Amino acid sequence: MKWIYWVRLYDTKFQAGCLVKRMEDDWWIYGYNSPSEAEVFRSRRGRYGVRFKV
């Protein structure tokens, strides 16, 4: 499987981490399968993003 990158970058690692936690816990509410793996990464410019595998 390949990584899928979330569209938005965040200023803090905390903000990106909150999105990861929501992906893991709340996606079932909207009828989506939770990602098998999700993580926070740091871009070259120092901002934080989220990538996941379904």
N, C-alpha and C positions, 0 to 999 in steps of 0.2 A: 504494500500500500504506500501511497505517496502522501506527503503532508499537504493539508489544505490550510491556507493562510487566511486569517480574519482580515477584513478590508481595512480596518482602522488601526492606527498606532496610538499608544497612550504615553503620557508624560512620565508616569510613575509605574513601578513594578506592581504596586498595590492595586492600581486600577485594572491592569491586565490580569492579575491574579483573581480579582473579583469576577471577571468575565469567565475565567477558566472554571471557577467554582460553580457559577451559574450554569455553565454548559454541562457540567457533570451532574448537577442536582435537579435542575428545573426543566430540561428539554422535554422530559416525558409529559409535562403539562400541555405542551403544544403539539404533541403527537410525533415528535422526532426521536430517533434513536440517539442515545447518549454516545459521545465519541469514545472509542476504545482507549485513546490516549490523547491528552491535551497538555500543552506546556507553554510557558512564557519564554519568549526569546528576546534578545536585545539586538536592535538594528545597528548598522554601522554609524548612524548619526546619534546614537545614544537613547533612542526612544524604545518603548517596549511594545511587543506584539504578541499575538496568540496564534498558535498553529495546532492542528488536531488531525487525528486519523479517525475515520468512521468505521 
